[in-house]
Structures are given as C-alpha cells and as structure tokens.
Amino acid sequence: MSDNETWELTNPQSNFLSFKISKFYSDSYFSDMGSFNYFSVILIQEGKGELMADVSPFKFAGNTLISVSPYQPFKIKCSEDCTGYMVNFHPDFFCLHKHRNEVSCNGILFNNIYEPPLFTLTSVETQSLLQIILGMVTEIKRPGSAEFEILLSYLKILLINASRLKVEKKGTQKFPADKEPLILNDLKETIEQNFHKFHRPGEYAELLNISTAALNKTIKNHISKTLSQLIADRIILEAKRELYLTSKSVKLIAYELGFNDEFYFSRYFKSKIKISPQHFRDTVGFDKANAQ
C-alpha cells in the first residue's frame, strides 16, 4: 500500500486478514473499485472528494466517517489529498451478529441499505474517534504478539461511539433541504414485508398505488438509488446474512428468497457483488455466530 502505514494480524488457519489498521495520506489505496471480505471503518481527517459505494455517489469534506460491509464495492476519489485512518476486521475477529446486544452497530454503521454509508463529524468528534484508533495502533505495535482482547475492546468502543454519533446526527445531515416523504417510509415497510417474493419495481409501485416513474424519482432524490437497486440491495443483504449465519444450502436460500432456479440466483448474486454465494461463504464463513 503506497503512501500508507499498515499494521495487521492474519488468521493463521485461513490466512485471511483478521484485523488491520492503515494510516493513509492519499486516495491511492481507494482509487479502484474494490470489495473485500471484511468490514471497513474509514476516518477521514482532511481532504474532500467523493465516495462511490455500490453505484451511489456521496460527497464529503474532511471530518467524515465511512463504514463499509464485507464485499460492498466502494472507492474514494479525493480532489485534494485525503488523510486519515482505516480499520478493517473480518467477521471471525468480531461478529456483529453475535455481539449485537453489546455493540448495536449492525443496521446503523453497517448493513443499512436505506442510509448513506458515511456521515460528517465535528473536529472534536473526529479527535475522539482518532484517540481510540491510536490506542489500537499502540497495542498492535507492541513487541511480541498484540493482545487480542485489548484490540477487541478498543474495536467495540470505536463501534459503539461511532454508532451513537450516527444515530444522534440522523435526520440532520441526510436531507437538509427537504423532509423525507411519507411514501418513502411506506416503501421501506413494503420492501421489508415482500422482498422474499416480489423482485420487480412495478410490483411495489402497484402495492403503493403510485406510478413506477414517480416512485423512482422520489427514491433517487432521497436515497441516491433506483427502486431496482434498492430491491436488489435488500435481497443481497438477506442472502449474505443467510450465507453467514446459517449452514443452509445455496439452493434453499435461493428458494426462500423467491428464486426458483439456484443457478439464476447465483448469477444474480454475483452480478451484484462480483463473487458467487459459495465464495462469499468460503471467505466470510458460516454458522459462526450461533444466532437463532
């Protein structure tokens, strides 16, 4: 990683990255659209530019926190040099599902298709999160082996504080010029109730008694996605959850998500995140959270 400093731990059994901290001085590492089998928390201290997450662009200008889920495609392009830190962790290092009662970041920082994957911080808030990250750096640089439990504690504190900040700022940064329309809340509820069986935009427009064009325009204005993208994101989010949390076959997961053809489902999944369902399971893991 050029122009960066990196400290990392690797799982000796799988050879996958377990935990990594990177200090970056430019957007060189983020300039190509990438997707990885770990979670990423990116604290931008200085610089302005654009985050491209999935297919949606988001502008930022310094003091920004970005959070990216496993195999979520993203890239960052800065109009001036960006500096900051990135923390990566594999689900085997810290499972959000297993620790959901301790750290309520799943659905806030990560795996929320309806919210932007970034938010603006004050300089004081940036320094507060930075001190937690620097504590991780100190620990991981200690001679000999880094203490796993201490790093895990720092990570939990980082995620808890970041989640609290995002919740506090919710509604103040998303749509400064306009209030989220009621139809958007209705759409979210309708998608949650029906994504297992309805996959086409027209089906949701019909359920909400609105034209597909009007619904698409509203979504695009407020979420920076099309209705098709939103539906696909919800299906893929559930597929990832099932692949990781259960040992169900790909065929059964496909069927439960409304796909009669396992191979069509696999192509659909791969078209969205560039890897197959089996490769996702092989590199992220499965049935490790003991979640019911």
C-alpha positions in Angstrom: 0.0 0.0 0.0 2.0 3.0 -1.2 2.0 6.2 0.8 0.4 4.4 3.8 1.4 2.8 7.1 -0.1 -0.5 7.9 -0.3 -2.8 10.9 -2.2 -6.1 10.6 -3.0 -9.5 12.1 -3.7 -12.6 10.0 -5.6 -15.7 10.9 -3.0 -18.5 10.8 -5.6 -21.1 9.9 -7.3 -19.4 7.0 -4.5 -16.9 6.1 -7.3 -14.3 5.8 -6.8 -10.8 7.2 -8.2 -10.7 10.8 -7.6 -7.1 11.8 -5.7 -4.2 10.2 -5.1 -0.5 10.8 -3.9 1.7 8.0 -2.8 5.3 8.1 -3.3 6.9 4.7 -2.0 10.1 3.1 -3.8 10.0 -0.2 -6.7 8.2 -2.0 -4.2 5.9 -3.8 -5.5 2.8 -2.0 -9.1 3.6 -2.6 -8.9 4.8 -6.3 -10.1 1.5 -7.8 -13.5 0.0 -7.0 -12.8 -2.8 -4.6 -14.7 -5.2 -2.3 -13.2 -7.2 0.5 -14.2 -10.0 2.9 -14.0 -7.7 5.9 -15.7 -4.7 7.5 -14.1 -1.3 7.0 -14.3 1.8 9.1 -12.6 4.8 7.5 -12.0 8.0 9.4 -11.1 10.9 7.0 -9.4 13.8 8.9 -8.6 16.0 6.0 -9.4 16.3 2.3 -12.6 16.4 0.3 -13.9 14.2 -2.5 -16.5 11.6 -3.4 -17.3 8.1 -2.0 -18.7 5.7 -4.6 -20.5 2.9 -2.6 -22.2 0.2 -4.7 -23.4 2.5 -7.5 -24.2 5.6 -5.5 -22.0 8.7 -5.1 -21.6 10.6 -1.8 -19.7 13.9 -1.4 -17.6 14.5 1.7 -15.3 17.2 3.0 -12.9 16.3 5.9 -14.0 15.0 9.3 -16.1 12.1 7.9 -16.6 8.5 9.0 -17.3 5.9 6.3 -18.4 2.3 7.1 -18.4 -0.5 4.5 -19.7 -4.1 4.8 -17.9 -7.2 3.5 -18.0 -7.4 -0.3 -19.7 -4.0 -0.6 -18.0 -2.4 -3.6 -16.6 1.1 -3.0 -13.9 3.6 -4.0 -12.9 7.0 -2.8 -11.7 9.8 -5.1 -10.3 12.9 -3.5 -10.0 16.3 -5.2 -7.1 17.0 -2.8 -5.0 14.7 -0.6 -7.1 12.8 1.9 -5.5 11.8 5.2 -6.9 9.6 7.9 -7.1 6.0 9.3 -8.9 2.8 8.1 -9.7 -0.1 10.4 -10.5 -3.4 8.9 -11.8 -6.5 10.7 -13.0 -9.9 9.5 -16.3 -11.3 10.9 -14.3 -14.1 12.5 -12.4 -11.5 14.5 -15.5 -9.7 15.6 -19.0 -11.0 14.7 -21.6 -8.2 14.7 -24.5 -10.6 14.9 -23.1 -12.5 17.9 -22.3 -9.3 19.8 -25.4 -7.3 18.7 -26.5 -6.8 22.3 -23.1 -5.3 23.2 -22.5 -3.2 20.0 -25.6 -2.1 18.2 -23.8 -1.1 15.0 -25.4 -3.6 12.7 -28.1 -1.7 10.8 -26.6 1.6 11.8 -23.0 1.7 10.6 -23.3 -1.5 8.5 -25.9 -3.4 6.5 -28.4 -0.5 6.2 -29.5 -0.1 2.6 -31.6 2.9 3.3 -29.0 5.2 4.9 -25.8 6.7 3.5 -22.6 4.8 4.5 -21.0 8.0 5.7 -21.7 10.9 8.0 -19.9 14.2 8.9 -18.2 14.7 12.3 -17.1 17.8 14.2 -13.4 18.2 14.7 -13.9 17.3 18.4 -15.7 14.1 17.4 -13.0 13.2 14.9 -10.4 13.6 17.6 -12.4 11.4 20.0 -12.6 8.6 17.5 -9.0 9.1 16.5 -7.8 8.6 20.1 -9.5 5.2 20.1 -7.8 4.2 16.8 -4.4 5.4 18.1 -4.9 3.2 21.1 -5.3 0.2 18.7 -2.1 1.3 16.9 -0.1 1.4 20.2 -1.4 -2.1 21.1 -0.8 -3.7 17.7 2.8 -2.3 17.6 3.8 -3.7 21.0 6.8 -6.1 20.8 5.7 -9.7 20.6 2.1 -10.5 19.9 -0.6 -8.0 20.3 -3.2 -8.7 23.0 -6.4 -9.9 21.2 -8.8 -9.0 24.0 -7.4 -5.4 24.2 -7.7 -4.9 20.5 -11.2 -6.3 20.6 -12.2 -3.9 23.5 -10.9 -0.9 21.5 -12.8 -2.1 18.5 -16.1 -2.4 20.5 -15.5 1.1 21.9 -14.9 2.5 18.4 -18.1 0.9 17.0 -20.3 1.9 20.0 -19.1 5.5 19.8 -19.4 5.8 16.0 -22.9 4.2 16.1 -24.0 6.7 18.8 -22.8 9.6 16.8 -24.5 8.5 13.6 -27.8 8.0 15.5 -27.5 11.4 17.1 -27.0 13.0 13.7 -29.7 11.0 11.9 -32.1 13.4 10.1 -29.8 16.4 10.4 -27.4 15.5 7.5 -29.3 13.4 5.0 -31.8 15.8 3.5 -31.1 19.3 4.7 -33.4 21.0 2.2 -36.3 18.6 2.4 -38.1 16.2 4.7 -38.3 12.5 3.9 -41.7 11.9 2.3 -44.2 9.5 3.8 -44.2 7.4 0.7 -40.5 6.5 1.3 -41.3 5.1 4.8 -44.2 3.2 3.2 -41.9 1.8 0.6 -39.3 0.7 3.2 -42.0 -1.2 5.1 -43.3 -2.7 1.9 -39.9 -3.9 0.8 -39.2 -5.5 4.2 -42.5 -7.4 4.0 -42.3 -8.5 0.4 -38.7 -8.8 -0.8 -38.8 -12.6 -0.4 -41.4 -12.8 -3.1 -41.5 -9.6 -5.2 -38.4 -8.6 -7.1 -39.7 -6.1 -9.7 -40.2 -2.3 -9.2 -43.7 -2.4 -10.8 -44.9 -4.8 -8.1 -44.0 -2.3 -5.4 -45.4 0.6 -7.3 -48.7 -1.3 -7.6 -48.8 -2.2 -3.9 -48.3 1.5 -3.1 -50.7 2.8 -5.7 -48.2 5.0 -7.4 -46.5 5.0 -10.8 -43.1 3.4 -11.1 -41.7 6.6 -12.5 -42.9 8.7 -9.6 -41.6 6.2 -7.1 -38.2 6.0 -8.8 -37.9 9.8 -8.8 -38.7 10.0 -5.1 -36.1 7.4 -4.2 -33.5 8.9 -6.4 -33.9 12.3 -4.8 -33.6 10.9 -1.2 -31.5 7.7 -1.3 -29.5 8.2 -4.5 -30.6 4.8 -5.8 -33.2 3.5 -8.2 -36.0 1.2 -7.0 -34.4 -1.7 -8.7 -31.2 -1.1 -6.9 -33.0 -0.8 -3.5 -34.8 -4.1 -4.0 -31.6 -5.8 -5.1 -29.7 -4.5 -2.2 -32.3 -5.8 0.3 -32.3 -9.3 -1.4 -28.4 -9.4 -1.4 -28.3 -8.2 2.3 -30.6 -11.1 3.3 -28.6 -13.6 1.2 -25.4 -12.5 2.8 -27.0 -12.9 6.2 -28.2 -16.4 5.5 -24.9 -17.5 4.0 -23.0 -16.3 7.0 -25.4 -17.1 9.9 -26.7 -20.5 8.7 -25.5 -23.7 7.1 -28.4 -23.7 4.7 -27.6 -24.8 1.1 -27.4 -22.1 -1.6 -30.4 -23.8 -3.2 -32.5 -23.5 -0.1 -31.5 -19.8 0.4 -32.4 -19.1 -3.2 -35.8 -20.7 -2.8 -36.5 -18.8 0.4 -35.7 -15.5 -1.4 -38.1 -16.2 -4.2 -35.8 -17.7 -6.8 -36.9 -21.0 -8.3 -33.6 -21.5 -10.1 -30.5 -21.9 -7.9 -28.2 -21.1 -10.8 -30.1 -17.9 -11.7 -29.8 -16.8 -8.0 -26.1 -17.4 -8.1 -25.7 -15.3 -11.3 -27.9 -12.6 -9.7 -25.8 -12.6 -6.5 -22.5 -12.5 -8.5 -23.8 -9.7 -10.7 -24.2 -7.5 -7.6 -21.1 -8.2 -5.6 -18.8 -9.8 -8.2 -18.4 -13.1 -6.3 -20.5 -16.3 -6.1 -22.6 -17.2 -3.0 -20.2 -20.1 -2.3 -17.1 -17.9 -2.5 -18.8 -15.4 -0.1 -19.4 -18.2 2.4 -15.9 -19.6 1.9 -14.2 -16.3 2.6 -16.6 -14.8 5.2 -17.5 -18.0 7.0 -20.8 -19.5 8.0 -22.7 -20.7 11.1 -20.2 -19.0 13.4 -22.4 -16.5 15.2 -24.6 -19.1 16.9 -27.5 -16.8 16.2 -31.1 -18.0 16.2 
